[in-house]
């Protein structure tokens, strides 16, 4: 009997232990799930914070730009805007080639050694970067100086602007050095200093440029470029010198070896940038020859409105998302998750912003420019419809760079750049400026699809099912907002537009709050400020 009791007791004890084991396993699973959920929220919050930080910078830039572009439109007209575009396109083409992508690829290298706390390694990379930016900047200036007569003829059809390009060659040296100093700030995660440099630079650029346009008209364009270059150089130097580095001694050979290693990925990025700038230059020249300089001004004005407005998302991607993605490039699962988080956050943030821009586009055009620029309203609104495709496409595109797969990235850029240029020329010939808006939508839809297929085959990439639903809903809000443009009753047009804007805003807030608990984020921010 005692034996039976003992046996029963043993069974009860085993069952108790098994139950405790299962409860412990369940508790552990719940804890792991909770930790994973909190980790995801933290990631979404980081994306949101970075977007907010540079969103604030972009808002200030937009406000400064409102005044600047409005005054430029009044003082210089569409011709002045067109001349500035024809100056800027070839200059950026040259700096993108001569720069070798050193400043872009350096961000990745600086972030890696800074994260490890390797002070000597950091000092070496920064020293190499500084030397190479001087070299590449000087090279870009010499190229521009040598090609000045040809650049004037290619851009304007005459040699009248040769000396303008000679003087503007100096700005390329200034820009190369400034870009290197920005890379130091970005790589060492001094994002607030980087943001401050951007804000102050915008304000000073306005203060110094407008008087030149007022007193000298079109002749003030070149001096304004030079003064802006000097201003940005000083600001980036001021903030980057706060990064304390060890004193290191590097020979010319070491500088060359380290620099060429840094340039490997940079060259692919440079060639990609070259392709983008080249297609822009060819398109500007084509529009200039077909429709005149004024048409170039209208195109650049329309693109400027949408590009600057949505820059809050794309600037945050380049500044915060790319280094974070690079840090986890060896883990495909984590990369897949981060890409999805970035794309989803970008879509939800952009949806109400795009809906607002569509509804208010005529007012924005009048505010930024003059009534003479109203013909670009439809072109700008069509471009808005492609911005969410661009956000998703960019989120995926950074994977190739983070993986260091420069060759594949370059191939994709060549293919997509060729498609974009071909479609731009075709649709402009068929439908004018509005055709360029249609081309923009189709190009990023095709480019994004192409990137998705390659990532899926090469890295087993894919978006979660919930992503597609959220994309469809957020994009539908923007499309329906666009359709209100065709309503003939102005009063009803704005009533419906405002209702759609409110619905879009509510949907985005609701989903973002689910992902990152915005209420708690705001409360924590308030408590931090109070304490």
N, C-alpha and C positions, 0 to 999 in steps of 0.2 A: 504494500500500500504506500509505504513511504517512497518506494522506488517509483511508483506511478506518479505520486505527487511531485517527486523530484523531476520526473520526465516532463510533466505538464508545466512545472515551473520553468524548466529549461526552454520549452517551446515558447512560453510566454515571454521569457527574457529575449529569445532570438527574434520574436516578432516585434518586440519593443525596440530592439536594436535596429532591425530592418526598417521599421517605421521612422526611427530617428535618422537613419541613414538617408532614406528617401526624402524626409523633410529637409535634411541638411542639403541634399542635392538640389531640391526645389528652391530652397532659400538662396543657394549659391547661383543657380540659374537666373533667379529673379534679380539678384544683386548684379550679376554680369550684364543682364538685359538693361537694368537701370543705369549702369555705368556706361553702356554703349549708347543708350538714349541721351544721356547727359553729354557724352562726347560729341554726338551728332549736333545737339543744340549749341554746344560751344563752337563747333565748326561753322554752323549757320550764322552765329552771332559775330564771329570773326569776319566773315564775308560781309555781313551787314554793317559792322563798324567801319571796315575799310571803305565800303561804298559810301557810307555817311560822311566819313572824313573828307574824302576827295569829292564827294557830292557837295559839301559845303564850299570847298575850294572852287568847284565848278559853278556854283550859284554866284559866288562873288565875281568869278571870271565872266559869267553871263551878264551880270549887272554892269560891270565895267565895259564889257563888250557892247552892251546896248548903247551906252553913251559914245563909245569909240566908233563903232560901225555907223551909228546914226550920223555922227559928225563927219565921218569920212564920206558917207553917201551924199551928204549935203555939200561938203567942201570939194570933193573930187568927182562925185557922180559915178555912174556905172563904169565909165572909162577908167577911172582911177582904180576901182576895185579890180577890173580886168587886168590892168598893168601890174598890180601887186601880185595877182595870181600867176601871171606870166614870168615874173621875176622869181617867185617862190618855187615854182615847179622845177625848173632846171637846177636851181641851187640845191634843193633837197635831193635831187637825183645824183648830183656830184658828191655830196657829203655822204650819201648812203653807200656809194661805191668806194670812195676813198677811206671811209671810216672803218671798213672791215668788220663792223659789228662788234668792235672791242667793248664799247660801253654797255651793249646789250648782254653779251655773254659774260662780262665781268660781274654782273649782278649775281649770277648763279655761283661763281667761284667765291666771291666775297661772302655771300650768305653761308656757304658750306663751312669755310674756316672760322667765320664769326660765330656760328652756332657751336662749334667745337671749343671755342675759347682759345684758339691758336693765335696769339698776338703776333708772333714772329711771321707766321704764314700770312696773316692779314696785312702786315706791313709790307711784305714782299709783293703781294698782289696789287695793293694800292700804288706802290712805287712803280711797278711795271705799267699799270693802267695810266698813271699820270704821264709817263714818258711816251707811251704809245699814242695817247690822245694829242699830244703836241705834234708828234710826227704825222699822224693821219690828218690833223687839222691843217698843217702847213702844206701837205700834199694836195688837199682839196682846194686850198687857196691858189696854189700854183696852177692847177688844172683850170680853174675858173679864169684866172688871169690870162692864161694862154689861149683859151677858147672864147674870150670875150667877144670878138668880132662875129664869130660864127653863132654864138648864143643869141646875139642881138638879131642877126639875120633870120635864124630859125624861128625865134619867138615872135618877132614883130615884122619880119619881111624887109627890114632895112638895117643900116648900121648906126642909126641914131642913138641907140642905147648901149653902145660899146663901152663908154666910160662908166656908165652906171654899173655894168657887170664887173668892171675893173675894181671899183670901190666896194662892191658887194662881196668880192672875194675875201675881204677881211673878216666878214661876218661868219664865214665857214670855219676859220681858225677859232674864233670866239665860241662858236657853237660846239665844236668838238671838245674843247676844254671843259665847257659847262656841262656837257653830257657825261663826261667822265666823273665830274664832281657829284652829279645827280646819282650816278651808279653807286658811288660810295655811300651816299645817304640811304639809298634804297636797300643795298646789300647789308648794311649794318642796322636795318630796321628803324632808322630815324625818319619815320614817315611823317611825323608832325613837322619836323624841320623842312622836309621836302615840300610839304603842303604850304608852309609859310613862305618859302622861296617863290612858289608859284603865285600866291596871292599878291605879295608885295611887288613881284615882277609885273603882274598885270596892271596894278595901279600906277606904278612908275612909268610903264610903257604908255599908258593913256596920257599922263601928265606931260611927258616929254614929246610925244608924237603930234598931238593935236595942234599945238602952236606952230609947228613946222608946216603942217598942212594948211593952216589958216594964212600964214604969211607967204609961203612959197608955192602953194598949190601942188601940182604934180611933181615939181622939182624937190619937194620935201620928203618924197617917199624913200629915196636912198638914204638920206641922213637919219630918218626915223628907224630904218633897219639897223644902221650902225649903232645908234644910241641904245636901242633895245638890246642888241647883242652885248654891249659893254655892261649894261645894267644887270642882265641875267648872269653874266660871268661873275660879277662882284657878289651877287646874292648867293650863288651856289658855292663860291669860295668861302664866304663868311660862315655859312652853316656847316660846310664839310670840314672846315678846320677844327670844329669841335670834336671830331672823331680823333681821339688820341691814338697814335700808332708808335710802335717801337722804331728806333733808328736802325736801319739795315743798310748794308753796302752790297750793291749789285753791279757786276761788270756789264759791259755792253753785250757780251755773249749771253750772260744769264738773262738779261732783259729781253734779248731777241728770242731765246728758247722759250721762256715763260710766256712771252707775248704771242708767239706763233701757236703755242698750245691753246691759249685763250681764244685765238682767232679762228680755230677750227670750226666750232659751232657758229661763231660770229660771222664767218664768211657766208655760211648758208643763210643766216638771218639777213645779212647784208644784201645778198643776191635777191632774196625774197622782197626786201624793202626796195631794192632797185627796180624790180619788176613792177611793184605797186606804183612807185613814183613815175616810172617810165610810161606806164599806161595812162596815168593822170596827165602827164605832159603831152603825150600824143593826142589824148582826147581834147585837152585845152587848145592845142594847136589846130586840131581838126575843126573844132567849133569856131575858132578865130577865123580860119580860112573860109568856112562855109557861111557862118552867120555874123562874123565881125567880133571885135573886142567887147562890144556891149553884151553880146550873148554869153561870152566867157564870164563877164561880171555877174550876169544873172545866174548862171550855173553855179559859180563859186559862192554866191550869196545864199542860194537855196540850200546847197550842201552844207554851208557853214551854219545855218540855223539849226538843222537837224543834227548835224555832227556834234556841235558844241553842246546842244541840249542833252543829248544822250551820252555825252562824254563821261558823265559820272560813273557809269557802269564799266565802260571800256578802259578808263584810266585806272580804276580799282583792280581790274583784271591784270593789267600789265604790272601794276605796282605791288600788289599783295598776293594775288592768286598764283602767278607764275612761280615766285620763289617757294611758296607752300607746296605747289605741285611737284617742283623739282626735288624737294626734300624727301618725298615719298615715292620717287620714280621707280624704285625697285619692287614696290608692292602694287600689283595690278588691281587687287581688290580695293585697296584704300584709294587708289587713283580714280577708279571707277566711281566710288562713292563721292569723292570730292568734286569731280567733274559734274556729276548730277546735281550736287548741292549748289555749285556755282551757277550752273545754267538755270536751275529752278529759281534761285534767289534773284538772278538777273531778270528773268521773265516777270516775276511778281512785282519787282520794283519798277520795271519799265512800263508795264501795262497802263497804270493810271497816268503816268507821265506822258505817254504817247497819246492817250485819249485826250488829255488836256491840250496838248500841242495841236492836235487836229482841229479841235473845237475852236481854238483861239488863233489859228494860223494867220488869218488876215490881219488881226490886231498885232500879232508878233512881227509880221513883215513890215507893217506901217511903223511900229515902234523902233525896230532895228534899222530900217532903211527909210524909204519914202514911198509914196504911192506909185512911183515909176517901177517899183519892184514887185507889184502885185501879180504880174503874170506868172511868177514862180510858185504861187500858192499850190496849184495842183501838183506840180513836180515835187515840191517839198512834202506834200501829204502822201504821195505815192512812195517816196523814199522812206517815210515813217513806217509804212507797211512791211518794209524789209528789215527793219531794225531788230525785231525779235529773232528772225532767222540768223542775223549776224551775231547776236548774243550767243545763241546755241552753237553756231559754227566756230566762233572764237573759243568758247569753252573747250571744245574738242580739239581745236588746232594747237593749243598750248601743250597737249600731251606729247606731240612729236618733238617739241623743243625740250620738254622736261626729260624725255627719254634720251635726248641727245641724238635723235635720229635725223640729223640735218639733211641727209641725202633725200629721204622720203619727203620731208617737209618742203624741200626745195622743188621737188618734182610736182607736188601738189600745188605749190604756188605758181609754177610755170603754167600748169594746165588751167587752173582757175583764173589766173591773170589773162591768159590768152582768150578764154571764154568770155571774161568780163569785157575786155577791149573789143572783141568782135561783136558782142551783143550791144555794147554801148554805141559803136559806130553805126550798126544796122538800125537800132531803134531810134537813134537821133535823126538819122536820115529819113526814117518813116514818120516819126511823130514829134520831132523836135525835142525840147527840154523834157516834156512829159514822158517821152520814150525812154529817157535816161532813168526815170523813176521806176518804170516797168522793168527795165534791164537790171536794176539794183535788186529788186525782189527775186527775180528768176535766178540771178547769179548766186546769191547767198543760199537760196533753196537748193540749188544744184551742188554748190560747194559743200554745204553742210551734209547733204546726203552722201556725197563722195567720201568725206572724212569719216562718217559714221560706218560705212561699209568696210573701209580699210581698218579702222580701229577694232571693229568686231572680229575681223578675220585674224588680225595680227596680235591683238592683246585681249581677245575675248570680251570686248567692251560692249556695254548696252545700258540703256536707261531703264529704270524701274517702271512698271506699268503706270503707276500713279503720275509719273512725269508727263506722259502723253496726254492724259486727261486734263491736267493743269495747263499744259501748253495750249491745247485746243480751246479751253474756256477763255484763258487770258487773251489769246490771239483773236478769238471771236469778238470779244469786247472792242478791240482796236479796229477790226474790220467793220463792225456795225457803226462805230463812231465815224469812220471814214465815209460810210454810205450817207450819213446825214449831210455831207457836203453838197449832195445833189438835190436836197430839198429846196424848193423854190420859196417857201414862206420863211423869211429870216427869223421871225419870232419863234415859230415852232422848231426851226433848225437848232436854235440855241437852247430851247427848253429840253428837247430830246437829247441834245448833246450833253447838257448838264446832268440829266438823269442818268445817262450812260456812264458819265464820269464818276458819279457817286456810287453806282453799282460796282464799277471796276475797282474803285478805291476800297470799298467794303470787302470785296472778294479778296483782293491782295492782302489787306490787313488781316483778315480772318485766317488765311492760309499761312502768312508769315508768323502770326501769333502761335499757330499750331506747331510750327517748325522750331521756333526759338524763344517763345514766351516773351513777347515784346514788352508786356506790362511789367514783368519782373526786371527786365533789362533797364527799362526807364526808371523804375523805383530804385534800383541799385545805383544808377547814375546820379539820381537826386540825392540819395543818402551820402554818396561819395563827395558830392559838392558841398553838402551841409557840414560834414565832418572835416 
